[in-house]
């Protein structure tokens, strides 16, 4: 094969190049082939994306093999840096991340008690007392796993208002309890205490 032909067959962000460069991007945890051209990718961050690879066949002739041999698509293998079908056909994790559509999961809106206290600026004992007093519905708003409480984001918003990072101090109209939380968070050094 000549140099021109090699350049044509180069795939979208070669996996080997990513590994050699030491690029620390969004590593792949696992993949699942949904259909020919459709790939579901779970990244290390816990974010899941669905990627349609048809556009690659227009740019990179190596991908056209899936038109002729659709079953080959389901032989995909992954490593943290990309997805590989054969020596000529691979795609990098960066391309998959950039071109994928994020899929919501059942865990997207769940928070640990620690995360909720930091994001809302509410003392952990205050949240525990709210659970004990029935202000959160156990099994729906909050659930205990071992010694840890897990809270639904919507339930925390319902009870305490917006997250600290979403509060604009200069806007008027926030209820007093929200502004009190903001002042408390600033006094105690919470990182996400309000927009300026």
Secondary structure, DSSP 8 states (H G I E B T S, - for coil): --HHHHHHH--TT-HHHHHHHT-----EEEEEEEETTEEEEEETTS-EEEEE-HHHHHH-GGGGHHHH-HHHHTT-EEETTEEESSSS-EEEHHHHHHH-EEE--TTTTEEEHHHHHHHHT--HHHHHHHHHTTSS-BTTTEEEETTEEEEEHHHHHHHH-S-GGG-BTTSS---HHHHHHHHHHHHTT-TT--B-
